[in-house]
């Protein structure tokens, strides 16, 4: 009885021998492709942002309306001429 191997264990040797390299896992390939695309997207956006900061002129501020100028002067306690 000690020499006999149960049938469930007898087949495992053959399964292990047959399991050679079968290639990459498809899930790993998808993960690498998605990660690569996201990385390229982020690096590209950073490069474009730095290029735009160097080459584009500064944004112009909106002109303040007369009403807002008057409020600012009152906050600073400076009266406008003619008032």
PyMOL Python script that loads the backbone (N, CA, C, O; Angstrom):
from pymol import cmd

cmd.read_pdbstr("""\
ATOM      1  N   UNK A   1       0.816  -1.188   0.000  1.00  0.00           N
ATOM      2  CA  UNK A   1       0.000   0.000   0.000  1.00  0.00           C
ATOM      3  C   UNK A   1       0.865   1.259   0.000  1.00  0.00           C
ATOM      4  O   UNK A   1       0.434   2.292  -0.512  1.00  0.00           O
ATOM      5  N   UNK A   2       2.055   1.199   0.553  1.00  0.00           N
ATOM      6  CA  UNK A   2       2.929   2.366   0.608  1.00  0.00           C
ATOM      7  C   UNK A   2       3.459   2.724  -0.776  1.00  0.00           C
ATOM      8  O   UNK A   2       3.785   3.884  -1.026  1.00  0.00           O
ATOM      9  N   UNK A   3       3.551   1.747  -1.681  1.00  0.00           N
ATOM     10  CA  UNK A   3       4.066   2.018  -3.019  1.00  0.00           C
ATOM     11  C   UNK A   3       3.017   2.645  -3.942  1.00  0.00           C
ATOM     12  O   UNK A   3       3.361   3.261  -4.950  1.00  0.00           O
ATOM     13  N   UNK A   4       1.774   2.489  -3.601  1.00  0.00           N
ATOM     14  CA  UNK A   4       0.724   3.017  -4.463  1.00  0.00           C
ATOM     15  C   UNK A   4       0.537   4.520  -4.224  1.00  0.00           C
ATOM     16  O   UNK A   4       0.552   4.999  -3.090  1.00  0.00           O
ATOM     17  N   UNK A   5       0.365   5.235  -5.320  1.00  0.00           N
ATOM     18  CA  UNK A   5       0.118   6.680  -5.259  1.00  0.00           C
ATOM     19  C   UNK A   5      -1.344   6.897  -5.630  1.00  0.00           C
ATOM     20  O   UNK A   5      -1.814   6.342  -6.623  1.00  0.00           O
ATOM     21  N   UNK A   6      -2.067   7.692  -4.850  1.00  0.00           N
ATOM     22  CA  UNK A   6      -3.464   7.952  -5.192  1.00  0.00           C
ATOM     23  C   UNK A   6      -3.566   8.562  -6.594  1.00  0.00           C
ATOM     24  O   UNK A   6      -2.666   9.287  -7.019  1.00  0.00           O
ATOM     25  N   UNK A   7      -4.634   8.281  -7.298  1.00  0.00           N
ATOM     26  CA  UNK A   7      -4.756   8.765  -8.682  1.00  0.00           C
ATOM     27  C   UNK A   7      -4.721  10.292  -8.797  1.00  0.00           C
ATOM     28  O   UNK A   7      -4.260  10.819  -9.810  1.00  0.00           O
ATOM     29  N   UNK A   8      -5.192  10.996  -7.793  1.00  0.00           N
ATOM     30  CA  UNK A   8      -5.182  12.462  -7.886  1.00  0.00           C
ATOM     31  C   UNK A   8      -3.753  12.996  -7.840  1.00  0.00           C
ATOM     32  O   UNK A   8      -3.466  14.018  -8.463  1.00  0.00           O
ATOM     33  N   UNK A   9      -2.849  12.332  -7.118  1.00  0.00           N
ATOM     34  CA  UNK A   9      -1.465  12.784  -7.049  1.00  0.00           C
ATOM     35  C   UNK A   9      -0.640  12.239  -8.202  1.00  0.00           C
ATOM     36  O   UNK A   9       0.398  12.809  -8.539  1.00  0.00           O
ATOM     37  N   UNK A  10      -1.070  11.176  -8.796  1.00  0.00           N
ATOM     38  CA  UNK A  10      -0.324  10.563  -9.884  1.00  0.00           C
ATOM     39  C   UNK A  10      -0.292  11.436 -11.129  1.00  0.00           C
ATOM     40  O   UNK A  10       0.664  11.372 -11.902  1.00  0.00           O
ATOM     41  N   UNK A  11      -1.299  12.234 -11.332  1.00  0.00           N
ATOM     42  CA  UNK A  11      -1.366  13.072 -12.533  1.00  0.00           C
ATOM     43  C   UNK A  11      -0.647  14.407 -12.377  1.00  0.00           C
ATOM     44  O   UNK A  11      -0.375  15.067 -13.380  1.00  0.00           O
ATOM     45  N   UNK A  12      -0.333  14.822 -11.163  1.00  0.00           N
ATOM     46  CA  UNK A  12       0.250  16.151 -10.968  1.00  0.00           C
ATOM     47  C   UNK A  12       1.636  16.256 -11.573  1.00  0.00           C
ATOM     48  O   UNK A  12       2.020  17.332 -12.032  1.00  0.00           O
ATOM     49  N   UNK A  13       2.379  15.198 -11.587  1.00  0.00           N
ATOM     50  CA  UNK A  13       3.722  15.237 -12.174  1.00  0.00           C
ATOM     51  C   UNK A  13       3.668  15.578 -13.645  1.00  0.00           C
ATOM     52  O   UNK A  13       4.483  16.358 -14.138  1.00  0.00           O
ATOM     53  N   UNK A  14       2.714  14.999 -14.346  1.00  0.00           N
ATOM     54  CA  UNK A  14       2.574  15.258 -15.771  1.00  0.00           C
ATOM     55  C   UNK A  14       2.120  16.699 -16.024  1.00  0.00           C
ATOM     56  O   UNK A  14       2.567  17.329 -16.982  1.00  0.00           O
ATOM     57  N   UNK A  15       1.248  17.214 -15.181  1.00  0.00           N
ATOM     58  CA  UNK A  15       0.749  18.579 -15.333  1.00  0.00           C
ATOM     59  C   UNK A  15       1.879  19.572 -15.130  1.00  0.00           C
ATOM     60  O   UNK A  15       1.981  20.557 -15.861  1.00  0.00           O
ATOM     61  N   UNK A  16       2.714  19.326 -14.157  1.00  0.00           N
ATOM     62  CA  UNK A  16       3.828  20.230 -13.885  1.00  0.00           C
ATOM     63  C   UNK A  16       4.828  20.193 -15.032  1.00  0.00           C
ATOM     64  O   UNK A  16       5.379  21.231 -15.401  1.00  0.00           O
ATOM     65  N   UNK A  17       5.070  19.032 -15.594  1.00  0.00           N
ATOM     66  CA  UNK A  17       6.016  18.924 -16.703  1.00  0.00           C
ATOM     67  C   UNK A  17       5.493  19.607 -17.958  1.00  0.00           C
ATOM     68  O   UNK A  17       6.277  20.169 -18.722  1.00  0.00           O
ATOM     69  N   UNK A  18       4.181  19.569 -18.185  1.00  0.00           N
ATOM     70  CA  UNK A  18       3.597  20.161 -19.389  1.00  0.00           C
ATOM     71  C   UNK A  18       3.466  21.682 -19.291  1.00  0.00           C
ATOM     72  O   UNK A  18       3.335  22.363 -20.309  1.00  0.00           O
ATOM     73  N   UNK A  19       3.500  22.202 -18.092  1.00  0.00           N
ATOM     74  CA  UNK A  19       3.276  23.644 -17.947  1.00  0.00           C
ATOM     75  C   UNK A  19       4.578  24.395 -18.222  1.00  0.00           C
ATOM     76  O   UNK A  19       5.313  24.746 -17.300  1.00  0.00           O
ATOM     77  N   UNK A  20       4.843  24.629 -19.474  1.00  0.00           N
ATOM     78  CA  UNK A  20       6.010  25.396 -19.885  1.00  0.00           C
ATOM     79  C   UNK A  20       5.633  26.862 -20.050  1.00  0.00           C
ATOM     80  O   UNK A  20       4.516  27.258 -19.720  1.00  0.00           O
ATOM     81  N   UNK A  21       6.543  27.653 -20.550  1.00  0.00           N
ATOM     82  CA  UNK A  21       6.216  29.068 -20.752  1.00  0.00           C
ATOM     83  C   UNK A  21       5.124  29.226 -21.821  1.00  0.00           C
ATOM     84  O   UNK A  21       5.291  28.789 -22.960  1.00  0.00           O
ATOM     85  N   UNK A  22       4.027  29.845 -21.444  1.00  0.00           N
ATOM     86  CA  UNK A  22       2.891  29.991 -22.354  1.00  0.00           C
ATOM     87  C   UNK A  22       2.751  31.416 -22.861  1.00  0.00           C
ATOM     88  O   UNK A  22       1.831  31.685 -23.634  1.00  0.00           O
ATOM     89  N   UNK A  23       3.601  32.327 -22.474  1.00  0.00           N
ATOM     90  CA  UNK A  23       3.496  33.724 -22.889  1.00  0.00           C
ATOM     91  C   UNK A  23       3.061  34.596 -21.732  1.00  0.00           C
ATOM     92  O   UNK A  23       2.969  34.156 -20.586  1.00  0.00           O
ATOM     93  N   UNK A  24       2.796  35.846 -22.069  1.00  0.00           N
ATOM     94  CA  UNK A  24       2.409  36.801 -21.041  1.00  0.00           C
ATOM     95  C   UNK A  24       0.939  36.664 -20.681  1.00  0.00           C
ATOM     96  O   UNK A  24       0.119  36.213 -21.482  1.00  0.00           O
ATOM     97  N   UNK A  25       0.637  37.055 -19.484  1.00  0.00           N
ATOM     98  CA  UNK A  25      -0.740  37.084 -19.015  1.00  0.00           C
ATOM     99  C   UNK A  25      -1.462  38.235 -19.719  1.00  0.00           C
ATOM    100  O   UNK A  25      -0.963  39.359 -19.687  1.00  0.00           O
ATOM    101  N   UNK A  26      -2.609  38.002 -20.351  1.00  0.00           N
ATOM    102  CA  UNK A  26      -3.314  39.087 -21.058  1.00  0.00           C
ATOM    103  C   UNK A  26      -3.692  40.252 -20.144  1.00  0.00           C
ATOM    104  O   UNK A  26      -3.689  41.404 -20.579  1.00  0.00           O
ATOM    105  N   UNK A  27      -4.012  39.967 -18.899  1.00  0.00           N
ATOM    106  CA  UNK A  27      -4.336  41.036 -17.951  1.00  0.00           C
ATOM    107  C   UNK A  27      -3.141  41.939 -17.707  1.00  0.00           C
ATOM    108  O   UNK A  27      -3.292  43.153 -17.570  1.00  0.00           O
ATOM    109  N   UNK A  28      -1.955  41.350 -17.652  1.00  0.00           N
ATOM    110  CA  UNK A  28      -0.734  42.127 -17.453  1.00  0.00           C
ATOM    111  C   UNK A  28      -0.460  43.009 -18.662  1.00  0.00           C
ATOM    112  O   UNK A  28      -0.027  44.152 -18.510  1.00  0.00           O
ATOM    113  N   UNK A  29      -0.706  42.496 -19.850  1.00  0.00           N
ATOM    114  CA  UNK A  29      -0.489  43.278 -21.062  1.00  0.00           C
ATOM    115  C   UNK A  29      -1.424  44.482 -21.095  1.00  0.00           C
ATOM    116  O   UNK A  29      -0.996  45.590 -21.416  1.00  0.00           O
ATOM    117  N   UNK A  30      -2.696  44.273 -20.764  1.00  0.00           N
ATOM    118  CA  UNK A  30      -3.659  45.377 -20.738  1.00  0.00           C
ATOM    119  C   UNK A  30      -3.245  46.402 -19.693  1.00  0.00           C
ATOM    120  O   UNK A  30      -3.306  47.605 -19.949  1.00  0.00           O
ATOM    121  N   UNK A  31      -2.829  45.944 -18.529  1.00  0.00           N
ATOM    122  CA  UNK A  31      -2.401  46.848 -17.468  1.00  0.00           C
ATOM    123  C   UNK A  31      -1.205  47.679 -17.909  1.00  0.00           C
ATOM    124  O   UNK A  31      -1.175  48.886 -17.669  1.00  0.00           O
ATOM    125  N   UNK A  32      -0.238  47.071 -18.536  1.00  0.00           N
ATOM    126  CA  UNK A  32       0.947  47.792 -18.997  1.00  0.00           C
ATOM    127  C   UNK A  32       0.600  48.801 -20.085  1.00  0.00           C
ATOM    128  O   UNK A  32       1.137  49.909 -20.090  1.00  0.00           O
ATOM    129  N   UNK A  33      -0.282  48.438 -20.999  1.00  0.00           N
ATOM    130  CA  UNK A  33      -0.679  49.363 -22.061  1.00  0.00           C
ATOM    131  C   UNK A  33      -1.413  50.566 -21.488  1.00  0.00           C
ATOM    132  O   UNK A  33      -1.125  51.704 -21.859  1.00  0.00           O
ATOM    133  N   UNK A  34      -2.355  50.325 -20.591  1.00  0.00           N
ATOM    134  CA  UNK A  34      -3.111  51.424 -19.986  1.00  0.00           C
ATOM    135  C   UNK A  34      -2.188  52.313 -19.167  1.00  0.00           C
ATOM    136  O   UNK A  34      -2.266  53.538 -19.262  1.00  0.00           O
ATOM    137  N   UNK A  35      -1.327  51.720 -18.376  1.00  0.00           N
ATOM    138  CA  UNK A  35      -0.378  52.497 -17.566  1.00  0.00           C
ATOM    139  C   UNK A  35       0.546  53.310 -18.463  1.00  0.00           C
ATOM    140  O   UNK A  35       0.837  54.468 -18.161  1.00  0.00           O
ATOM    141  N   UNK A  36       1.006  52.727 -19.554  1.00  0.00           N
ATOM    142  CA  UNK A  36       1.874  53.443 -20.487  1.00  0.00           C
ATOM    143  C   UNK A  36       1.173  54.629 -21.128  1.00  0.00           C
ATOM    144  O   UNK A  36       1.759  55.703 -21.262  1.00  0.00           O
ATOM    145  N   UNK A  37      -0.085  54.436 -21.526  1.00  0.00           N
ATOM    146  CA  UNK A  37      -0.832  55.536 -22.133  1.00  0.00           C
ATOM    147  C   UNK A  37      -1.075  56.672 -21.140  1.00  0.00           C
ATOM    148  O   UNK A  37      -0.956  57.844 -21.497  1.00  0.00           O
ATOM    149  N   UNK A  38      -1.407  56.336 -19.918  1.00  0.00           N
ATOM    150  CA  UNK A  38      -1.625  57.363 -18.894  1.00  0.00           C
ATOM    151  C   UNK A  38      -0.328  58.106 -18.615  1.00  0.00           C
ATOM    152  O   UNK A  38      -0.336  59.327 -18.461  1.00  0.00           O
ATOM    153  N   UNK A  39       0.773  57.395 -18.550  1.00  0.00           N
ATOM    154  CA  UNK A  39       2.069  58.023 -18.304  1.00  0.00           C
ATOM    155  C   UNK A  39       2.443  58.960 -19.447  1.00  0.00           C
ATOM    156  O   UNK A  39       2.912  60.072 -19.205  1.00  0.00           O
ATOM    157  N   UNK A  40       2.242  58.526 -20.687  1.00  0.00           N
ATOM    158  CA  UNK A  40       2.534  59.371 -21.841  1.00  0.00           C
ATOM    159  C   UNK A  40       1.644  60.614 -21.829  1.00  0.00           C
ATOM    160  O   UNK A  40       2.106  61.713 -22.139  1.00  0.00           O
ATOM    161  N   UNK A  41       0.375  60.444 -21.473  1.00  0.00           N
ATOM    162  CA  UNK A  41      -0.553  61.576 -21.393  1.00  0.00           C
ATOM    163  C   UNK A  41      -0.087  62.608 -20.369  1.00  0.00           C
ATOM    164  O   UNK A  41      -0.076  63.806 -20.652  1.00  0.00           O
ATOM    165  N   UNK A  42       0.299  62.140 -19.174  1.00  0.00           N
ATOM    166  CA  UNK A  42       0.721  63.062 -18.122  1.00  0.00           C
ATOM    167  C   UNK A  42       2.022  63.772 -18.476  1.00  0.00           C
ATOM    168  O   UNK A  42       2.152  64.976 -18.254  1.00  0.00           O
ATOM    169  N   UNK A  43       2.978  63.041 -19.022  1.00  0.00           N
ATOM    170  CA  UNK A  43       4.254  63.648 -19.398  1.00  0.00           C
ATOM    171  C   UNK A  43       4.035  64.655 -20.530  1.00  0.00           C
ATOM    172  O   UNK A  43       4.625  65.735 -20.518  1.00  0.00           O
ATOM    173  N   UNK A  44       3.202  64.314 -21.494  1.00  0.00           N
ATOM    174  CA  UNK A  44       2.914  65.234 -22.586  1.00  0.00           C
ATOM    175  C   UNK A  44       2.247  66.506 -22.109  1.00  0.00           C
ATOM    176  O   UNK A  44       2.585  67.596 -22.569  1.00  0.00           O
ATOM    177  N   UNK A  45       1.304  66.378 -21.192  1.00  0.00           N
ATOM    178  CA  UNK A  45       0.658  67.572 -20.640  1.00  0.00           C
ATOM    179  C   UNK A  45       1.649  68.445 -19.882  1.00  0.00           C
ATOM    180  O   UNK A  45       1.585  69.671 -19.971  1.00  0.00           O
ATOM    181  N   UNK A  46       2.551  67.840 -19.148  1.00  0.00           N
ATOM    182  CA  UNK A  46       3.556  68.616 -18.410  1.00  0.00           C
ATOM    183  C   UNK A  46       4.474  69.364 -19.369  1.00  0.00           C
ATOM    184  O   UNK A  46       4.801  70.529 -19.144  1.00  0.00           O
ATOM    185  N   UNK A  47       4.887  68.692 -20.437  1.00  0.00           N
ATOM    186  CA  UNK A  47       5.768  69.327 -21.420  1.00  0.00           C
ATOM    187  C   UNK A  47       5.047  70.495 -22.093  1.00  0.00           C
ATOM    188  O   UNK A  47       5.625  71.570 -22.253  1.00  0.00           O
ATOM    189  N   UNK A  48       3.793  70.291 -22.487  1.00  0.00           N
ATOM    190  CA  UNK A  48       3.028  71.378 -23.098  1.00  0.00           C
ATOM    191  C   UNK A  48       2.811  72.541 -22.132  1.00  0.00           C
ATOM    192  O   UNK A  48       2.860  73.703 -22.535  1.00  0.00           O
ATOM    193  N   UNK A  49       2.575  72.234 -20.876  1.00  0.00           N
ATOM    194  CA  UNK A  49       2.361  73.284 -19.876  1.00  0.00           C
ATOM    195  C   UNK A  49       3.621  74.127 -19.703  1.00  0.00           C
ATOM    196  O   UNK A  49       3.550  75.356 -19.688  1.00  0.00           O
ATOM    197  N   UNK A  50       4.759  73.477 -19.574  1.00  0.00           N
ATOM    198  CA  UNK A  50       6.000  74.235 -19.393  1.00  0.00           C
ATOM    199  C   UNK A  50       6.335  75.045 -20.646  1.00  0.00           C
ATOM    200  O   UNK A  50       6.828  76.168 -20.542  1.00  0.00           O
ATOM    201  N   UNK A  51       6.071  74.487 -21.822  1.00  0.00           N
ATOM    202  CA  UNK A  51       6.316  75.215 -23.062  1.00  0.00           C
ATOM    203  C   UNK A  51       5.413  76.444 -23.152  1.00  0.00           C
ATOM    204  O   UNK A  51       5.862  77.519 -23.548  1.00  0.00           O
ATOM    205  N   UNK A  52       4.145  76.284 -22.784  1.00  0.00           N
ATOM    206  CA  UNK A  52       3.204  77.395 -22.831  1.00  0.00           C
ATOM    207  C   UNK A  52       3.587  78.482 -21.829  1.00  0.00           C
ATOM    208  O   UNK A  52       3.436  79.669 -22.118  1.00  0.00           O
ATOM    209  N   UNK A  53       4.074  78.092 -20.670  1.00  0.00           N
ATOM    210  CA  UNK A  53       4.474  79.083 -19.670  1.00  0.00           C
ATOM    211  C   UNK A  53       5.636  79.930 -20.163  1.00  0.00           C
ATOM    212  O   UNK A  53       5.726  81.114 -19.837  1.00  0.00           O
ATOM    213  N   UNK A  54       6.514  79.336 -20.938  1.00  0.00           N
ATOM    214  CA  UNK A  54       7.692  80.063 -21.428  1.00  0.00           C
ATOM    215  C   UNK A  54       7.365  80.935 -22.633  1.00  0.00           C
ATOM    216  O   UNK A  54       7.919  82.026 -22.769  1.00  0.00           O
ATOM    217  N   UNK A  55       6.484  80.478 -23.501  1.00  0.00           N
ATOM    218  CA  UNK A  55       6.308  81.157 -24.782  1.00  0.00           C
ATOM    219  C   UNK A  55       5.102  82.089 -24.839  1.00  0.00           C
ATOM    220  O   UNK A  55       5.167  83.129 -25.494  1.00  0.00           O
ATOM    221  N   UNK A  56       4.007  81.744 -24.174  1.00  0.00           N
ATOM    222  CA  UNK A  56       2.812  82.578 -24.273  1.00  0.00           C
ATOM    223  C   UNK A  56       2.937  83.820 -23.398  1.00  0.00           C
ATOM    224  O   UNK A  56       3.537  83.750 -22.325  1.00  0.00           O
ATOM    225  N   UNK A  57       2.384  84.959 -23.828  1.00  0.00           N
ATOM    226  CA  UNK A  57       2.437  86.160 -22.986  1.00  0.00           C
ATOM    227  C   UNK A  57       1.533  86.002 -21.768  1.00  0.00           C
ATOM    228  O   UNK A  57       0.631  85.165 -21.741  1.00  0.00           O
ATOM    229  N   UNK A  58       1.800  86.820 -20.776  1.00  0.00           N
ATOM    230  CA  UNK A  58       1.005  86.761 -19.545  1.00  0.00           C
ATOM    231  C   UNK A  58      -0.427  87.188 -19.838  1.00  0.00           C
ATOM    232  O   UNK A  58      -0.677  87.995 -20.734  1.00  0.00           O
ATOM    233  N   UNK A  59      -1.352  86.644 -19.080  1.00  0.00           N
ATOM    234  CA  UNK A  59      -2.758  87.004 -19.255  1.00  0.00           C
ATOM    235  C   UNK A  59      -2.988  88.433 -18.794  1.00  0.00           C
ATOM    236  O   UNK A  59      -2.436  88.880 -17.788  1.00  0.00           O
ATOM    237  N   UNK A  60      -3.814  89.134 -19.551  1.00  0.00           N
ATOM    238  CA  UNK A  60      -4.165  90.485 -19.147  1.00  0.00           C
ATOM    239  C   UNK A  60      -5.289  90.415 -18.118  1.00  0.00           C
ATOM    240  O   UNK A  60      -6.205  89.599 -18.222  1.00  0.00           O
ATOM    241  N   UNK A  61      -5.192  91.288 -17.131  1.00  0.00           N
ATOM    242  CA  UNK A  61      -6.252  91.346 -16.141  1.00  0.00           C
ATOM    243  C   UNK A  61      -7.416  92.137 -16.720  1.00  0.00           C
ATOM    244  O   UNK A  61      -7.233  93.043 -17.533  1.00  0.00           O
ATOM    245  N   UNK A  62      -8.607  91.777 -16.286  1.00  0.00           N
ATOM    246  CA  UNK A  62      -9.781  92.507 -16.744  1.00  0.00           C
ATOM    247  C   UNK A  62      -9.733  93.925 -16.172  1.00  0.00           C
ATOM    248  O   UNK A  62      -9.351  94.112 -15.016  1.00  0.00           O
ATOM    249  N   UNK A  63     -10.112  94.914 -16.963  1.00  0.00           N
ATOM    250  CA  UNK A  63     -10.147  96.279 -16.424  1.00  0.00           C
ATOM    251  C   UNK A  63     -11.245  96.411 -15.364  1.00  0.00           C
ATOM    252  O   UNK A  63     -12.340  95.869 -15.514  1.00  0.00           O
ATOM    253  N   UNK A  64     -10.935  97.127 -14.315  1.00  0.00           N
ATOM    254  CA  UNK A  64     -11.912  97.313 -13.248  1.00  0.00           C
ATOM    255  C   UNK A  64     -12.953  98.347 -13.673  1.00  0.00           C
ATOM    256  O   UNK A  64     -12.633  99.334 -14.336  1.00  0.00           O
ATOM    257  N   UNK A  65     -14.166  98.110 -13.290  1.00  0.00           N
ATOM    258  CA  UNK A  65     -15.224  99.060 -13.614  1.00  0.00           C
ATOM    259  C   UNK A  65     -15.107 100.278 -12.699  1.00  0.00           C
ATOM    260  O   UNK A  65     -14.441 100.239 -11.665  1.00  0.00           O
ATOM    261  N   UNK A  66     -15.765 101.348 -13.104  1.00  0.00           N
ATOM    262  CA  UNK A  66     -15.718 102.578 -12.308  1.00  0.00           C
ATOM    263  C   UNK A  66     -16.301 102.349 -10.914  1.00  0.00           C
ATOM    264  O   UNK A  66     -15.830 102.916  -9.928  1.00  0.00           O
ATOM    265  N   UNK A  67     -17.331 101.513 -10.851  1.00  0.00           N
ATOM    266  CA  UNK A  67     -17.969 101.212  -9.578  1.00  0.00           C
ATOM    267  C   UNK A  67     -16.987 100.533  -8.627  1.00  0.00           C
ATOM    268  O   UNK A  67     -16.910 100.874  -7.447  1.00  0.00           O
ATOM    269  N   UNK A  68     -16.226  99.552  -9.166  1.00  0.00           N
ATOM    270  CA  UNK A  68     -15.262  98.841  -8.326  1.00  0.00           C
ATOM    271  C   UNK A  68     -14.109  99.750  -7.922  1.00  0.00           C
ATOM    272  O   UNK A  68     -13.611  99.660  -6.800  1.00  0.00           O
ATOM    273  N   UNK A  69     -13.683 100.624  -8.828  1.00  0.00           N
ATOM    274  CA  UNK A  69     -12.622 101.570  -8.485  1.00  0.00           C
ATOM    275  C   UNK A  69     -13.059 102.480  -7.349  1.00  0.00           C
ATOM    276  O   UNK A  69     -12.280 102.780  -6.444  1.00  0.00           O
ATOM    277  N   UNK A  70     -14.320 102.919  -7.405  1.00  0.00           N
ATOM    278  CA  UNK A  70     -14.846 103.789  -6.362  1.00  0.00           C
ATOM    279  C   UNK A  70     -14.881 103.070  -5.016  1.00  0.00           C
ATOM    280  O   UNK A  70     -14.542 103.652  -3.986  1.00  0.00           O
ATOM    281  N   UNK A  71     -15.299 101.782  -5.030  1.00  0.00           N
ATOM    282  CA  UNK A  71     -15.324 101.002  -3.787  1.00  0.00           C
ATOM    283  C   UNK A  71     -13.923 100.834  -3.219  1.00  0.00           C
ATOM    284  O   UNK A  71     -13.729 100.930  -2.007  1.00  0.00           O
ATOM    285  N   UNK A  72     -12.950 100.586  -4.081  1.00  0.00           N
ATOM    286  CA  UNK A  72     -11.568 100.415  -3.621  1.00  0.00           C
ATOM    287  C   UNK A  72     -11.051 101.704  -2.993  1.00  0.00           C
ATOM    288  O   UNK A  72     -10.379 101.673  -1.961  1.00  0.00           O
ATOM    289  N   UNK A  73     -11.362 102.821  -3.610  1.00  0.00           N
ATOM    290  CA  UNK A  73     -10.915 104.108  -3.061  1.00  0.00           C
ATOM    291  C   UNK A  73     -11.550 104.375  -1.702  1.00  0.00           C
ATOM    292  O   UNK A  73     -10.896 104.886  -0.793  1.00  0.00           O
ATOM    293  N   UNK A  74     -12.849 104.019  -1.566  1.00  0.00           N
ATOM    294  CA  UNK A  74     -13.526 104.229  -0.286  1.00  0.00           C
ATOM    295  C   UNK A  74     -12.933 103.331   0.795  1.00  0.00           C
ATOM    296  O   UNK A  74     -12.843 103.730   1.956  1.00  0.00           O
ATOM    297  N   UNK A  75     -12.531 102.125   0.418  1.00  0.00           N
ATOM    298  CA  UNK A  75     -11.896 101.229   1.391  1.00  0.00           C
ATOM    299  C   UNK A  75     -10.569 101.799   1.874  1.00  0.00           C
ATOM    300  O   UNK A  75     -10.194 101.638   3.036  1.00  0.00           O
ATOM    301  N   UNK A  76      -9.870 102.462   0.971  1.00  0.00           N
ATOM    302  CA  UNK A  76      -8.574 103.037   1.322  1.00  0.00           C
ATOM    303  C   UNK A  76      -8.742 104.447   1.924  1.00  0.00           C
ATOM    304  O   UNK A  76      -7.767 105.096   2.301  1.00  0.00           O
ATOM    305  N   UNK A  77      -9.991 104.895   2.000  1.00  0.00           N
ATOM    306  CA  UNK A  77     -10.350 106.205   2.560  1.00  0.00           C
ATOM    307  C   UNK A  77      -9.734 107.349   1.777  1.00  0.00           C
ATOM    308  O   UNK A  77      -9.308 108.355   2.343  1.00  0.00           O
ATOM    309  N   UNK A  78      -9.697 107.174   0.468  1.00  0.00           N
ATOM    310  CA  UNK A  78      -9.251 108.231  -0.411  1.00  0.00           C
ATOM    311  C   UNK A  78     -10.471 108.653  -1.208  1.00  0.00           C
ATOM    312  O   UNK A  78     -11.095 107.836  -1.885  1.00  0.00           O
ATOM    313  N   UNK A  79     -10.807 109.925  -1.125  1.00  0.00           N
ATOM    314  CA  UNK A  79     -11.984 110.402  -1.857  1.00  0.00           C
ATOM    315  C   UNK A  79     -11.595 110.697  -3.290  1.00  0.00           C
ATOM    316  O   UNK A  79     -10.497 111.175  -3.576  1.00  0.00           O
ATOM    317  N   UNK A  80     -12.512 110.403  -4.169  1.00  0.00           N
ATOM    318  CA  UNK A  80     -12.279 110.677  -5.569  1.00  0.00           C
ATOM    319  C   UNK A  80     -12.406 112.171  -5.814  1.00  0.00           C
ATOM    320  O   UNK A  80     -13.203 112.830  -5.147  1.00  0.00           O
ATOM    321  N   UNK A  81     -11.650 112.722  -6.743  1.00  0.00           N
ATOM    322  CA  UNK A  81     -11.759 114.168  -6.995  1.00  0.00           C
ATOM    323  C   UNK A  81     -13.144 114.513  -7.547  1.00  0.00           C
ATOM    324  O   UNK A  81     -13.712 113.780  -8.357  1.00  0.00           O
ATOM    325  N   UNK A  82     -13.669 115.650  -7.084  1.00  0.00           N
ATOM    326  CA  UNK A  82     -14.973 116.091  -7.533  1.00  0.00           C
ATOM    327  C   UNK A  82     -16.121 115.526  -6.738  1.00  0.00           C
ATOM    328  O   UNK A  82     -17.277 115.741  -7.103  1.00  0.00           O
ATOM    329  N   UNK A  83     -15.850 114.815  -5.667  1.00  0.00           N
ATOM    330  CA  UNK A  83     -16.933 114.254  -4.861  1.00  0.00           C
ATOM    331  C   UNK A  83     -16.952 114.863  -3.486  1.00  0.00           C
ATOM    332  O   UNK A  83     -17.799 114.510  -2.666  1.00  0.00           O
TER     333      UNK A  83
END
""", "prot")
cmd.dss("prot")
cmd.show_as("cartoon", "prot")
cmd.util.cbc("prot")
cmd.orient("prot")
